[in-house]
Amino acid sequence: MQKLYSRSSPSGQVNKNMVPKQETITFLLNYSKALRVLEYQNLTFKTLLN
C-alpha cells in the first residue's frame, strides 16, 4: 500500500478531486487511535474505545 500511495502522478500534478479534506484525515486518524484489536486463542475482539 505504501508504494501505491507514495508514487507521484505521471503528470506531476495532484488531482484536486483526489485530495481528502482535513476533516476526513482527522476522523480516520482518531478512529485508528481508538480501535483496539485483541486476539485470544482463535477469537478476535475488535473494540472502539470512545
C-alpha positions in Angstrom: 0.0 0.0 0.0 2.8 2.4 0.8 4.3 2.1 -2.6 0.9 2.7 -4.2 0.3 6.0 -2.4 3.9 7.3 -2.4 4.2 7.3 -6.2 3.9 10.7 -7.9 1.3 11.2 -10.6 2.5 10.8 -14.2 1.8 14.5 -15.0 3.5 15.7 -11.8 0.3 17.4 -10.6 -2.1 16.3 -7.9 -5.7 15.9 -9.0 -7.7 18.3 -6.8 -10.6 15.9 -6.6 -8.4 13.2 -5.1 -7.1 15.2 -2.2 -9.1 14.4 1.0 -10.5 17.1 3.3 -8.7 17.8 6.6 -11.8 16.6 8.5 -11.6 13.3 6.8 -7.9 12.8 7.7 -8.6 13.8 11.3 -11.5 11.4 11.6 -9.6 8.5 10.2 -6.6 9.2 12.5 -8.8 9.5 15.6 -10.7 6.3 14.6 -7.5 4.3 14.2 -6.2 5.5 17.6 -9.4 4.4 19.3 -9.6 1.0 17.6 -8.2 -1.9 19.6 -7.9 -5.5 18.3 -7.4 -8.3 20.9 -6.7 -11.8 19.8 -7.3 -14.6 22.3 -6.8 -18.2 21.2 -8.8 -18.4 18.0 -11.0 -15.4 18.7 -10.5 -11.8 17.6 -12.2 -9.0 19.5 -12.4 -5.5 17.9 -13.4 -2.7 20.2 -13.8 1.0 19.6 -12.7 3.0 22.7 -14.7 6.2 22.7 
